[in-house]
């Protein structure tokens, strides 16, 4: 991983480690410990709306539970706080007893509030996050069950989702691994068979699983994913990631996702370093400035990074989403450390300042979903829910404390 670099650290205030630690341990994690456990049905409640109202009857998502598992496992590994392990234990138990499909393997997409499966499709994105959470739990605790379940999910993905003819991974399947008509993660996505987003969030858990299970087969899978990003998913003419593809890898969209660009920059580097492959490390290093400069196109005078742009229509979503800002801090910090370009560190610092001043909810805790283009707070979207989890902002703090201090 990236070692301490004075060139980067001079872009932050001298106490930035304490600031990121405080944000994580005094704001983000306490919110989730206090507000999200479902003490009646187990696991975690499915939704807290933007005004802070808890919806105990809301459906429960696999993504939420897997991301909570990863976040609190990683926090426990770094800080050793017992309450973090208790929350991780809760997430692991519910994931393996309620979301796990004991008949067909894999995990269900969504449960009712009482734990009854209501959407049993196998979304590979969700299986990836389950691997991410379980492998981190195994890394933090040396738990054998978590490791075996993570490996089982890996084998399921490789068996059912990997395209042996044309490479890459198909998006989704029915409960029993048959073809499914609607493969989308969400209503706003294109209904295509292969996407950047799912591949990114297979790369991420495969790299983490390799830390605790460095098998020859997994090494080959991880190397192949990195090469797919370098050769196919990354548009080397623009520095942006292509988002949607058909099964033949023909690009089916002209949308630029600035947050995914900068997130992919550091996740690709992380995967290469976890592999310990010097050739791949150099290949990733070579495209880091290209991707960083492309992501800079979305930077605003207030220091934030906007959401996305549709190159076909010219429409720009200028909201400052919570996860995009978190990935901007981490990604530009990595870019600064890898290239020695101080400007990237300054970009990370400005975004961190924006987060502290605008995104952090100083009254109720955690972060708002986004800040609108006019500077107002978005209270329409959730404070916690299917997609709003402690993973992006929690990971930002963990990365900055562990690797840049």
VMD Tcl script that draws the C-alpha trace (Angstrom):
set ca {
  {0.00 0.00 0.00}
  {0.93 3.66 -0.13}
  {3.46 4.60 2.55}
  {3.56 7.83 4.50}
  {4.51 10.70 2.18}
  {5.42 14.13 3.47}
  {4.49 15.75 0.14}
  {0.90 14.67 0.69}
  {0.72 15.39 4.39}
  {1.82 19.00 3.97}
  {-1.44 19.58 2.06}
  {-3.41 18.81 5.22}
  {-3.33 20.48 8.59}
  {-0.91 18.97 11.09}
  {-3.71 17.26 13.04}
  {-5.52 15.73 10.07}
  {-5.18 12.19 11.49}
  {-7.00 13.28 14.61}
  {-9.64 15.02 12.51}
  {-10.40 11.94 10.42}
  {-10.36 9.74 13.52}
  {-12.79 12.07 15.26}
  {-15.12 12.17 12.27}
  {-15.23 8.39 12.14}
  {-15.28 7.55 15.85}
  {-17.28 10.47 17.19}
  {-19.78 11.08 14.39}
  {-20.18 8.39 11.72}
  {-19.89 5.13 13.65}
  {-21.85 6.28 16.75}
  {-24.76 7.27 14.51}
  {-24.98 3.76 13.07}
  {-24.52 2.06 16.42}
  {-27.27 4.16 18.01}
  {-29.85 4.51 15.26}
  {-29.77 1.58 12.85}
  {-29.96 -1.75 14.77}
  {-33.35 -3.46 14.52}
  {-33.80 -4.67 18.09}
  {-37.13 -6.33 17.28}
  {-36.37 -8.32 14.11}
  {-32.59 -8.53 14.06}
  {-30.08 -7.00 11.71}
  {-30.56 -3.34 10.89}
  {-33.63 -1.31 10.01}
  {-33.96 -0.63 6.33}
  {-34.34 3.12 6.26}
  {-33.86 6.40 8.08}
  {-35.29 9.22 5.99}
  {-33.60 12.53 5.37}
  {-35.42 14.20 8.26}
  {-34.07 11.59 10.69}
  {-37.23 9.47 10.96}
  {-36.59 5.74 11.40}
  {-38.80 3.45 9.29}
  {-38.83 0.13 11.12}
  {-41.14 -1.41 8.51}
  {-38.84 -0.64 5.56}
  {-37.38 -3.52 3.50}
  {-33.81 -4.51 4.29}
  {-31.11 -4.50 1.64}
  {-28.17 -6.86 1.29}
  {-25.93 -3.93 0.36}
  {-26.66 -2.11 3.61}
  {-25.88 -5.14 5.76}
  {-22.74 -6.11 3.84}
  {-21.39 -2.57 3.94}
  {-22.06 -2.27 7.68}
  {-20.20 -5.55 8.11}
  {-17.19 -4.25 6.19}
  {-17.10 -0.85 7.90}
  {-17.31 -2.07 11.48}
  {-14.96 -4.99 10.85}
  {-12.36 -2.59 9.42}
  {-12.88 -0.14 12.27}
  {-12.45 -2.92 14.82}
  {-9.29 -4.10 13.07}
  {-7.82 -0.61 13.28}
  {-9.05 0.58 16.68}
  {-9.97 -2.56 18.64}
  {-13.13 -0.98 20.08}
  {-15.48 -3.74 21.37}
  {-18.66 -1.95 20.26}
  {-17.39 -2.03 16.68}
  {-16.97 -5.79 16.88}
  {-20.45 -6.16 18.36}
  {-21.94 -4.30 15.40}
  {-19.88 -6.34 12.95}
  {-21.01 -9.53 14.71}
  {-24.62 -8.46 14.30}
  {-24.15 -7.77 10.60}
  {-22.37 -11.06 9.97}
  {-24.99 -13.10 11.81}
  {-27.91 -11.53 9.95}
  {-26.21 -11.74 6.57}
  {-25.50 -15.45 6.98}
  {-28.81 -16.46 8.56}
  {-31.34 -14.27 6.72}
  {-29.81 -13.11 3.44}
  {-28.01 -16.37 2.68}
  {-29.76 -18.68 0.19}
  {-29.17 -22.09 1.76}
  {-30.79 -23.87 -1.20}
  {-29.07 -22.26 -4.20}
  {-26.12 -20.41 -2.72}
  {-25.47 -16.70 -2.85}
  {-27.46 -14.01 -1.07}
  {-30.89 -12.51 -1.62}
  {-31.19 -8.92 -2.78}
  {-33.88 -7.72 -0.38}
  {-35.84 -8.86 2.67}
  {-38.99 -7.61 4.34}
  {-38.54 -5.92 7.70}
  {-39.18 -9.22 9.48}
  {-36.47 -11.01 7.47}
  {-38.71 -12.72 4.89}
  {-37.13 -12.73 1.40}
  {-39.06 -10.46 -1.00}
  {-36.55 -10.09 -3.85}
  {-34.54 -13.26 -4.28}
  {-32.53 -12.34 -7.37}
  {-28.78 -12.86 -7.36}
  {-27.29 -9.43 -8.06}
  {-23.55 -10.00 -8.45}
  {-22.86 -6.52 -7.07}
  {-24.42 -7.65 -3.78}
  {-22.45 -10.89 -3.68}
  {-19.32 -8.82 -4.16}
  {-20.11 -6.65 -1.16}
  {-20.87 -9.72 0.93}
  {-17.38 -11.01 0.06}
  {-15.98 -7.60 0.97}
  {-17.63 -7.60 4.40}
  {-16.95 -11.25 5.23}
  {-13.31 -11.10 4.14}
  {-12.74 -7.99 6.25}
  {-14.38 -9.67 9.23}
  {-12.05 -12.64 8.72}
  {-9.11 -10.25 8.40}
  {-10.04 -8.50 11.64}
  {-10.93 -11.54 13.72}
  {-9.40 -14.58 11.98}
  {-12.93 -16.03 11.88}
  {-12.91 -19.23 9.82}
  {-16.63 -19.26 9.05}
  {-16.53 -15.79 7.52}
  {-13.59 -16.76 5.34}
  {-15.24 -19.96 4.15}
  {-18.46 -18.11 3.30}
  {-16.51 -15.45 1.42}
  {-14.75 -18.16 -0.57}
  {-18.08 -19.84 -1.28}
  {-19.44 -16.59 -2.73}
  {-16.31 -16.21 -4.84}
  {-16.82 -19.66 -6.32}
  {-20.50 -18.87 -6.99}
  {-19.58 -15.73 -8.90}
  {-16.94 -17.54 -10.91}
  {-19.27 -20.42 -11.70}
  {-22.43 -18.51 -12.61}
  {-21.43 -14.98 -13.57}
  {-18.04 -15.15 -15.26}
  {-18.24 -15.02 -19.07}
  {-15.77 -17.69 -20.14}
  {-16.10 -16.77 -23.82}
  {-15.96 -12.98 -23.85}
  {-14.61 -12.22 -20.37}
  {-16.12 -10.20 -17.57}
  {-19.11 -10.77 -15.34}
  {-22.82 -10.75 -16.04}
  {-24.93 -8.54 -13.82}
  {-27.71 -10.62 -12.30}
  {-29.63 -13.89 -12.23}
  {-32.78 -15.38 -10.80}
  {-32.79 -17.09 -7.42}
  {-31.64 -20.36 -9.02}
  {-29.05 -18.74 -11.32}
  {-31.14 -18.57 -14.50}
  {-31.19 -15.64 -16.93}
  {-33.14 -12.61 -15.71}
  {-34.78 -9.93 -17.83}
  {-34.13 -6.90 -15.63}
  {-30.47 -6.86 -14.62}
  {-30.32 -3.30 -13.30}
  {-28.97 -2.26 -9.94}
  {-31.45 0.61 -9.81}
  {-34.10 2.28 -11.95}
  {-31.66 4.89 -13.22}
  {-29.23 2.35 -14.68}
  {-29.20 0.99 -18.21}
  {-30.40 -2.60 -18.47}
  {-27.17 -4.01 -19.88}
  {-25.46 -7.33 -19.22}
  {-22.12 -5.91 -18.05}
  {-21.34 -2.73 -16.16}
  {-18.34 -0.87 -14.84}
  {-19.98 -0.55 -11.42}
  {-20.35 -4.27 -10.80}
  {-16.84 -4.99 -12.10}
  {-15.40 -2.31 -9.80}
  {-17.15 -3.87 -6.84}
  {-15.91 -7.31 -7.72}
  {-12.36 -6.00 -8.06}
  {-12.59 -4.43 -4.61}
  {-13.72 -7.55 -2.67}
  {-11.49 -9.91 -4.63}
  {-8.50 -7.77 -3.60}
  {-9.60 -7.85 0.03}
  {-10.24 -11.60 -0.08}
  {-6.77 -12.10 -1.53}
  {-5.32 -10.53 1.61}
  {-6.63 -13.45 3.70}
  {-6.78 -16.16 1.04}
  {-3.98 -15.73 -1.54}
  {-5.01 -18.65 -3.76}
  {-3.71 -19.17 -7.28}
  {-7.23 -19.10 -8.74}
  {-8.19 -15.86 -6.99}
  {-4.90 -14.29 -8.06}
  {-5.74 -15.08 -11.68}
  {-9.26 -13.66 -11.31}
  {-7.98 -10.46 -9.74}
  {-5.30 -9.99 -12.37}
  {-7.87 -10.50 -15.12}
  {-10.18 -7.88 -13.59}
  {-7.38 -5.33 -13.43}
  {-6.49 -5.96 -17.03}
  {-10.16 -5.54 -17.99}
  {-10.19 -2.12 -16.38}
  {-6.94 -1.08 -18.03}
  {-7.75 -2.43 -21.49}
  {-11.53 -2.19 -21.85}
  {-13.44 -0.32 -19.13}
  {-11.09 2.66 -18.98}
  {-11.38 4.95 -22.00}
  {-7.73 5.80 -22.54}
  {-8.66 8.65 -24.88}
  {-10.57 10.55 -22.17}
  {-9.44 9.09 -18.83}
  {-13.05 8.34 -17.89}
  {-14.59 4.96 -17.20}
  {-17.12 3.54 -19.63}
  {-20.22 2.56 -17.64}
  {-22.48 0.14 -19.54}
  {-21.70 -2.63 -22.01}
  {-23.44 -5.41 -23.89}
  {-22.13 -8.96 -23.61}
  {-19.64 -8.25 -26.42}
  {-18.16 -5.26 -24.56}
  {-19.66 -2.68 -26.89}
  {-20.13 0.50 -24.87}
  {-23.80 1.46 -24.45}
  {-23.63 4.80 -22.68}
  {-22.01 8.21 -22.81}
  {-22.32 9.08 -19.14}
  {-19.36 10.30 -17.11}
  {-19.45 9.37 -13.43}
  {-16.84 11.51 -11.69}
  {-17.11 9.70 -8.38}
  {-16.53 6.31 -9.98}
  {-13.56 7.68 -11.92}
  {-11.73 8.81 -8.81}
  {-12.80 5.76 -6.80}
  {-11.51 3.40 -9.49}
  {-8.16 5.19 -9.52}
  {-7.27 4.11 -6.02}
  {-9.07 0.74 -6.02}
  {-7.10 -0.28 -9.10}
  {-3.86 0.72 -7.42}
  {-4.84 -1.08 -4.24}
  {-5.60 -4.28 -6.17}
  {-2.28 -4.15 -8.00}
  {-0.32 -3.64 -4.79}
  {-2.23 -6.40 -2.98}
  {-1.31 -8.70 -5.85}
  {2.29 -7.56 -5.60}
  {2.53 -7.55 -9.39}
  {5.19 -5.00 -10.35}
  {4.12 -4.86 -14.00}
  {0.49 -4.20 -13.13}
  {1.51 -1.64 -10.51}
  {3.45 0.27 -13.14}
  {0.57 0.02 -15.62}
  {-1.83 1.45 -13.04}
  {0.62 4.17 -12.04}
  {0.86 5.19 -15.69}
  {-2.89 5.88 -15.95}
  {-3.30 7.55 -12.54}
  {-2.60 11.08 -13.89}
  {-4.94 10.42 -16.83}
  {-7.82 9.41 -14.56}
  {-7.12 12.15 -12.01}
  {-7.13 14.85 -14.68}
  {-10.37 13.45 -16.12}
  {-12.02 13.46 -12.68}
  {-10.90 17.06 -12.16}
  {-13.38 18.06 -14.87}
  {-16.12 17.63 -12.26}
  {-14.50 19.83 -9.61}
  {-16.35 22.96 -8.54}
  {-15.11 26.24 -7.02}
  {-16.45 25.18 -3.61}
  {-14.04 22.22 -3.60}
  {-16.66 19.54 -4.23}
  {-16.92 17.03 -7.05}
  {-20.23 16.85 -8.90}
  {-22.10 13.63 -9.59}
  {-22.19 12.98 -13.34}
  {-22.60 14.30 -16.86}
  {-24.48 12.79 -19.78}
  {-22.22 13.46 -22.76}
  {-25.03 12.58 -25.20}
  {-27.52 15.16 -23.92}
  {-25.21 17.58 -22.13}
  {-27.23 17.23 -18.93}
  {-25.16 17.69 -15.77}
  {-26.13 16.49 -12.31}
  {-24.33 19.04 -10.15}
  {-25.40 17.76 -6.76}
  {-22.51 17.12 -4.36}
  {-23.28 13.54 -3.29}
  {-21.84 12.25 -0.02}
  {-20.11 9.23 -1.54}
  {-18.53 11.19 -4.37}
  {-16.89 13.59 -1.91}
  {-15.59 10.73 0.23}
  {-14.04 9.01 -2.78}
  {-12.63 12.33 -3.99}
  {-10.65 12.77 -0.76}
  {-9.24 9.24 -0.94}
  {-8.67 9.13 -4.69}
  {-6.89 12.46 -5.00}
  {-4.82 11.61 -1.92}
  {-3.68 8.44 -3.66}
  {-3.01 10.40 -6.84}
  {-0.82 12.83 -4.90}
  {1.09 10.02 -3.20}
  {1.59 8.05 -6.43}
  {2.58 10.95 -8.69}
  {4.12 13.41 -6.23}
  {1.84 16.10 -7.67}
  {1.01 18.38 -4.75}
  {-2.04 19.78 -6.56}
  {-3.91 16.52 -6.08}
  {-3.34 16.67 -2.34}
  {-4.65 20.23 -2.31}
  {-7.78 19.06 -4.13}
  {-8.29 16.39 -1.47}
  {-7.86 19.00 1.27}
  {-10.40 21.37 -0.29}
  {-12.93 18.57 -0.61}
  {-12.36 17.58 3.02}
  {-13.04 21.17 4.01}
  {-16.27 21.14 1.98}
  {-17.34 17.93 3.72}
  {-16.72 19.38 7.17}
  {-18.49 22.64 6.41}
  {-21.44 21.41 4.32}
  {-22.06 17.66 4.35}
  {-21.63 16.68 7.99}
  {-24.92 16.81 9.87}
  {-23.80 18.55 13.05}
  {-27.23 18.23 14.68}
  {-28.31 14.62 14.08}
  {-25.00 13.04 13.12}
  {-23.69 11.26 10.00}
  {-23.72 13.08 6.63}
  {-26.48 14.39 4.43}
  {-27.10 12.56 1.17}
  {-26.00 15.57 -0.84}
  {-25.73 19.30 -1.14}
  {-27.68 20.73 -4.05}
  {-26.17 22.99 -6.70}
  {-27.71 26.05 -4.99}
  {-25.99 25.12 -1.71}
  {-29.07 23.85 0.10}
  {-29.17 20.53 1.95}
  {-30.88 17.60 0.27}
  {-33.25 16.28 2.94}
  {-35.38 14.32 0.47}
  {-33.01 11.39 0.12}
  {-32.24 9.06 2.99}
  {-29.85 9.51 5.89}
  {-29.53 5.71 5.98}
  {-30.97 3.06 3.73}
  {-30.54 0.69 0.84}
  {-27.65 2.73 -0.62}
  {-26.80 5.19 2.14}
  {-24.41 3.26 4.35}
  {-21.31 4.04 6.48}
  {-19.05 2.50 3.86}
  {-17.89 5.40 1.65}
  {-17.39 8.03 4.35}
  {-16.26 5.46 6.91}
  {-13.72 4.05 4.48}
  {-12.46 7.52 3.65}
  {-11.62 8.08 7.31}
  {-10.06 4.63 7.67}
  {-7.91 5.05 4.56}
  {-6.68 8.47 5.60}
  {-5.82 7.30 9.12}
  {-4.23 3.99 8.12}
  {-2.25 4.89 5.01}
  {-1.68 8.65 5.03}
  {-0.60 9.45 8.58}
}
mol new
graphics top color blue
foreach p $ca { graphics top sphere $p radius 0.5 }
foreach p [lrange $ca 0 end-1] q [lrange $ca 1 end] { graphics top cylinder $p $q radius 0.2 }
display resetview
